[in-house]
Amino acid sequence: MPVVRQRMACQLITRAGVQQALGRVVGNGVETAESTVESSCEFAARGGQVTFSLHHLDAKPEMEGELRNLQIALPGSTVRRLTGFGRDTEVWMLNLGDAGVQIHLIHAEREYVMVSVLGLGDAGLVVDSARTIAHQALLILLTAR
């Protein structure tokens, strides 16, 4: 059974971890579980929000197409691939300009992680924080196996 079925998003990413990545205070994480394989944890911060979503997928998604659709729905957004996350991991950044950034990560074709940092500064200011949170999640997923 995959790790994601056993752990919820707020168990993987802590308030302390988010605060350290952002360099600012956030509220306690609020869990939303859609099913046993899909959950999100939201951390409110003054003027914005960090959302960490975790999904176990039945099949590998076609992320480039999915992100292209997001770009159409969100005019002015841009997408680029990120590196430095290791083997079996594909990562994209959705730059939302002044609104913030999202990191979309697929590990081992079935584990999907999304980190969204919105309302806390433009993408250039918050992308490193989002990357740090995504790295934390990936490390926890890998060590929990």
Secondary structure, 3 states (H helix, E strand, C coil): CCHHHHCCHHHHCCHHHHHHHHCCCCCCCEEEEEECCEEEEEEEECCEEEEEEEEECCCCCCHHHHHHHHHHHCCCCEEEEECCCCCCEEEEEEECHHHEEEEEEEECCCEEEEEEEECCCCHHHHHHHHHHHHHHHHHHHHHCC
